[in-house]
Amino acid sequence: MKAEKDKVVAVAYTLKVDDGESGQELFETVTEAEPFYFLVGHSNIFPKLEEALLGKEAGDRFSVFIDFENGYGDYDDSKKVIIPKANFKEEGKKNKDLLRIGSVIPMKDDKGNQMRGEITKVDYLGVHMDFNPPLAGYDLYFEGKIVSIRDAEQVEIEHGHVHGPDGHHHH
């Protein structure tokens, strides 16, 4: 069976990232024991990664380079904001546990869209947060292997995504 539209493909891979300065760093490892499942042809993964998998079969290896423009986009300085500390008070108390450098906090923008911001600094101005995706501005290198391929369930095709390793059963 080949990887093509409406097939569920499981892949194991390593993702290395390169910010153009410090060279390649290992960012993520997905093992064959716990592979990543996705539905082909439904924009669930980067188009360039999907292209590299099309027509391959279980056991085939792949390696893909995706420059940052085709990955998470360029780093955007305008996505760095300073939020008043008062916004983080809970029941009138400062929430010190929350305001740690490196904490990633889910927030909503003024349109109600979910965003994730990482705290980069806390000072007298307020809480400095960065809403860029963690890999914005990085080139991505995927290397891996197709672990398995199966036909998607009809409900997965309708929903446009995978419902677990063996499909999904509504009781």
C-alpha positions as CSV (number, residue, x, y, z in Angstrom):
1,M,0.0,0.0,0.0
2,K,1.3,3.4,-0.9
3,A,1.1,6.7,0.9
4,E,-1.6,8.7,-1.0
5,K,-4.7,10.7,-0.4
6,D,-7.1,9.4,2.3
7,K,-4.5,6.9,3.7
8,V,-3.5,7.1,7.3
9,V,0.3,7.0,7.5
10,A,2.3,6.5,10.6
11,V,5.9,7.9,10.6
12,A,8.8,7.7,13.0
13,Y,11.3,10.6,12.5
14,T,13.8,12.9,14.0
15,L,13.4,16.6,13.5
16,K,16.5,18.8,13.5
17,V,16.3,22.5,13.4
18,D,18.8,25.1,12.3
19,D,18.6,28.8,13.1
20,G,21.4,29.6,10.7
21,E,23.8,30.4,13.6
22,S,24.5,27.6,16.0
23,G,24.1,24.8,13.4
24,Q,21.7,21.9,13.6
25,E,20.1,20.8,16.9
26,L,17.9,17.8,17.5
27,F,14.4,19.2,18.4
28,E,12.2,16.1,18.5
29,T,12.3,12.3,18.1
30,V,9.3,10.3,17.3
31,T,9.9,6.5,17.7
32,E,8.5,3.6,15.8
33,A,6.9,2.4,19.1
34,E,4.9,5.6,19.2
35,P,4.8,7.0,15.7
36,F,3.0,10.1,14.5
37,Y,-0.2,9.3,12.5
38,F,-1.7,11.7,9.9
39,L,-4.2,11.6,7.2
40,V,-2.7,12.2,3.7
41,G,-4.2,15.0,1.6
42,H,-5.9,17.0,4.3
43,S,-3.3,19.6,5.1
44,N,-2.4,18.0,8.4
45,I,1.4,18.4,7.9
46,F,3.7,20.6,6.0
47,P,3.0,20.2,2.3
48,K,6.7,19.6,1.6
49,L,6.9,16.8,4.1
50,E,3.7,15.2,2.6
51,E,5.1,15.5,-0.9
52,A,8.2,13.6,0.2
53,L,6.1,10.7,1.5
54,L,3.7,10.3,-1.4
55,G,4.0,7.0,-3.2
56,K,6.3,5.5,-0.6
57,E,5.4,2.3,1.3
58,A,5.8,1.1,4.8
59,G,9.5,0.5,5.6
60,D,10.6,3.2,3.2
61,R,12.9,6.0,4.6
62,F,12.6,9.7,3.9
63,S,14.5,12.8,4.5
64,V,13.2,16.3,3.9
65,F,14.6,19.8,4.2
66,I,12.0,22.5,4.7
67,D,13.2,26.1,4.8
68,F,11.6,28.3,7.4
69,E,9.4,30.1,4.9
70,N,7.7,26.7,4.1
71,G,7.8,25.8,7.8
72,Y,6.6,28.0,10.6
73,G,7.4,31.2,8.8
74,D,9.8,33.9,9.7
75,Y,10.3,35.2,13.2
76,D,8.0,38.2,13.7
77,D,9.2,40.8,16.2
78,S,5.7,42.3,16.3
79,K,4.5,39.1,18.1
80,K,6.6,40.1,21.1
81,V,4.4,42.0,23.5
82,I,4.5,43.4,27.1
83,I,1.4,42.6,29.1
84,P,0.7,44.4,32.4
85,K,1.3,42.3,35.5
86,A,-2.1,43.1,36.7
87,N,-3.6,41.0,33.9
88,F,-2.0,37.9,35.5
89,K,-3.5,38.4,39.0
90,E,-5.9,35.7,40.1
91,E,-8.5,36.8,42.8
92,G,-6.4,39.9,43.4
93,K,-3.2,38.0,44.2
94,K,-0.1,37.9,42.1
95,N,0.4,34.5,40.6
96,K,4.1,34.0,41.0
97,D,4.1,30.4,39.8
98,L,2.7,31.5,36.5
99,L,5.1,34.3,35.9
100,R,8.2,32.3,35.3
101,I,10.6,32.8,32.4
102,G,10.0,30.0,29.9
103,S,6.4,29.4,31.0
104,V,4.2,28.9,28.0
105,I,0.7,30.3,28.7
106,P,-2.4,29.8,26.5
107,M,-4.1,33.1,26.0
108,K,-6.7,34.7,23.7
109,D,-6.2,37.7,21.4
110,D,-8.7,40.4,21.1
111,K,-10.6,38.4,18.4
112,G,-10.8,35.4,20.8
113,N,-8.2,33.3,18.9
114,Q,-6.2,30.9,21.0
115,M,-2.5,31.8,21.1
116,R,0.4,30.4,23.1
117,G,2.9,32.9,24.5
118,E,6.2,32.2,26.2
119,I,7.3,34.4,29.0
120,T,10.8,35.8,28.1
121,K,11.2,38.4,30.8
122,V,9.4,40.0,33.8
123,D,10.4,43.5,34.8
124,Y,8.9,46.8,35.9
125,L,7.3,47.3,32.5
126,G,5.3,44.1,32.8
127,V,5.4,40.6,31.5
128,H,7.3,40.2,28.2
129,M,5.8,37.5,26.1
130,D,6.6,36.0,22.7
131,F,3.8,34.6,20.6
132,N,5.9,33.3,17.8
133,P,5.7,29.6,17.2
134,P,8.7,28.0,18.9
135,L,10.3,27.1,15.5
136,A,9.6,30.4,13.7
137,G,12.6,31.3,11.7
138,Y,14.1,27.8,11.8
139,D,14.9,25.6,8.9
140,L,13.6,22.1,9.5
141,Y,15.2,18.7,8.7
142,F,13.0,15.7,8.9
143,E,14.6,12.2,8.6
144,G,12.6,9.1,9.2
145,K,10.7,6.0,8.1
146,I,7.2,5.1,7.3
147,V,6.0,2.7,10.0
148,S,2.6,1.7,8.6
149,I,-0.1,2.7,6.1
150,R,-3.8,1.9,6.3
151,D,-7.0,3.0,4.7
152,A,-8.7,5.9,6.5
153,E,-12.1,5.3,8.0
154,Q,-14.9,7.3,6.3
155,V,-15.4,9.4,9.5
156,E,-11.7,10.3,9.5
157,I,-12.0,11.5,5.9
158,E,-15.1,13.5,6.7
159,H,-13.4,15.1,9.7
160,G,-10.1,15.6,7.9
161,H,-7.9,14.1,10.5
162,V,-6.8,10.8,12.2
163,H,-8.8,9.4,15.1
164,G,-6.0,7.3,16.7
165,P,-3.9,4.4,15.6
166,D,-6.8,2.1,14.5
167,G,-9.5,4.7,13.6
168,H,-12.2,5.8,15.9
169,H,-15.3,4.1,17.2
170,H,-18.2,6.1,18.4
171,H,-20.2,4.1,20.9
